[in-house]
């Protein structure tokens, strides 16, 4: 997927998409993988991640919303990822099967590597 196409998909009014778009425009690396996964499986996986991040007080954006949307989606989902240039945030993108629509976006702050 071309960077400009991905930028067009990240124009939502949710809390995570603008941050992911800013990271992408700031030179972040990204990937959109071939193939799909079950929305139900992803809802369960990311539901566990949500509980983990809450327990560990890890900053997230849009994770609870993504879990809810995936649980209701019922169709295969294509995955993508954006990694901020400084490595501070990783955003997961949940796309429609053909990659033409952003279903949900979530970000997780990464632990600092400073000692």
C-alpha positions as CSV (number, residue, x, y, z in Angstrom):
1,X,0.0,0.0,0.0
2,X,1.3,3.4,-0.9
3,X,2.0,5.9,1.9
4,X,-0.4,8.5,0.5
5,X,-3.2,5.9,0.3
6,X,-2.7,5.0,3.9
7,X,-2.7,8.7,4.9
8,X,-6.1,9.1,3.2
9,X,-7.5,6.2,5.3
10,X,-6.3,7.8,8.6
11,X,-8.6,10.8,8.4
12,X,-11.0,9.5,11.0
13,X,-12.2,11.4,14.0
14,X,-11.3,8.7,16.6
15,X,-8.5,9.4,19.0
16,X,-5.8,7.1,17.5
17,X,-6.0,7.9,13.8
18,X,-4.7,11.5,14.0
19,X,-1.7,10.3,16.1
20,X,-1.0,7.5,13.6
21,X,-1.3,10.0,10.7
22,X,1.0,12.4,12.3
23,X,3.6,9.6,12.9
24,X,3.2,8.5,9.3
25,X,3.7,12.1,8.0
26,X,6.7,12.4,10.3
27,X,8.5,9.6,8.5
28,X,7.3,6.6,10.4
29,X,7.9,3.2,9.0
30,X,4.8,1.2,8.1
31,X,3.6,-2.1,6.7
32,X,0.3,-3.5,5.6
33,X,0.4,-7.3,5.5
34,X,-1.1,-9.5,2.9
35,X,-3.8,-11.9,4.0
36,X,-6.5,-11.5,6.6
37,X,-7.4,-12.7,10.0
38,X,-10.8,-13.3,11.7
39,X,-12.2,-10.2,13.3
40,X,-13.5,-12.3,16.2
41,X,-10.0,-13.8,16.9
42,X,-8.5,-10.3,16.7
43,X,-11.1,-9.0,19.1
44,X,-10.1,-11.7,21.6
45,X,-6.4,-11.1,21.2
46,X,-6.6,-7.4,21.5
47,X,-9.1,-7.7,24.4
48,X,-6.4,-9.6,26.3
49,X,-3.9,-6.9,25.3
50,X,-6.3,-4.2,26.6
51,X,-6.5,-6.0,30.0
52,X,-2.7,-6.3,30.1
53,X,-2.1,-2.7,29.3
54,X,-4.6,-1.6,32.0
55,X,-3.0,-3.8,34.6
56,X,0.5,-2.6,33.7
57,X,-0.5,1.1,33.3
58,X,0.8,1.2,29.7
59,X,-0.5,4.1,27.7
60,X,-2.7,3.3,24.8
61,X,-5.0,5.2,22.5
62,X,-8.1,3.7,20.9
63,X,-7.5,0.2,22.1
64,X,-10.9,-0.3,23.8
65,X,-12.7,1.1,20.8
66,X,-10.8,-1.2,18.4
67,X,-11.8,-4.2,20.5
68,X,-15.4,-3.2,20.4
69,X,-15.4,-2.6,16.6
70,X,-13.6,-5.8,15.9
71,X,-16.1,-7.8,18.0
72,X,-18.9,-6.4,15.9
73,X,-17.3,-6.6,12.5
74,X,-17.8,-10.2,11.5
75,X,-15.7,-10.1,8.3
76,X,-12.0,-10.8,7.7
77,X,-9.6,-8.0,8.7
78,X,-6.3,-7.0,7.1
79,X,-3.6,-5.7,9.5
80,X,-1.2,-2.9,9.2
81,X,1.3,-1.3,11.5
82,X,3.0,2.1,11.9
83,X,6.1,2.6,14.0
84,X,7.0,6.1,15.0
85,X,10.4,7.3,14.0
86,X,11.5,7.6,17.6
87,X,10.0,4.2,18.5
88,X,7.8,5.8,21.1
89,X,4.5,4.5,19.7
90,X,3.4,1.6,17.6
91,X,0.0,1.8,15.9
92,X,-2.0,-1.2,14.7
93,X,-4.4,-0.7,11.8
94,X,-7.4,-2.9,11.2
95,X,-8.5,-2.6,7.6
96,X,-11.3,-4.0,5.5
97,X,-10.4,-7.2,3.7
98,X,-9.5,-5.3,0.5
99,X,-7.7,-2.6,2.4
100,X,-10.0,0.2,1.2
101,X,-11.4,1.1,4.6
102,X,-9.9,1.7,8.0
103,X,-12.1,-0.2,10.6
104,X,-10.1,0.8,13.7
105,X,-6.7,2.1,14.8
106,X,-5.0,1.7,18.1
107,X,-1.7,2.8,19.5
108,X,0.5,1.6,22.3
109,X,3.3,3.6,23.9
110,X,6.6,1.6,23.8
111,X,8.8,1.4,26.8
112,X,11.7,3.8,26.9
113,X,15.1,2.3,26.3
114,X,16.8,5.0,28.3
115,X,18.7,3.7,31.4
